[in-house]
Amino acid sequence: MTTTTNKTWRTICDSSDLVKDSGICALLVNEANEQKVEEQIAIFHLPNSEEKIYAVGNYDPIGKANVLYRGIVGCIADEPVVASPLYKQHFSLKTGRCLQEEQSIAVYDIRIENELVQVFY
């Protein structure tokens, strides 16, 4: 069975739905090869950072729960991070790498076009 991926920019929400210096959760639904795949992502709006918005997987691989959108955002050595609300590990919002353990989370390309938040998936 061959798997094909039809990645494209998809609108997730309006930019007014973003919360400054915090996260929101969104559900990505991809229907490829007659299979429906759902995944939660966490979208963070950091207006004082270089990229302004970031999108990462919402699943905390250490705490084993979809909770990262509830984490506290900040910077460690100029790296924007989110601290998991469960065990407080820090995940890079740029690379998805955990700063304390050998774990990582997915990172998504994200943009704002015409006041709409769009994710490439």
ABEGO torsion letter per residue (X at the ends): XBBBBBBBBBBABBAAABBBGBBBBBBBBBBBGGBBBBBBBBBBBBAABAAGBBBBBABBAAAGBBAAAABBBBBBGGBBBBBBAAAGBBBBAAAGBBAABBBBBBBBBBBBBGGBBBBBX
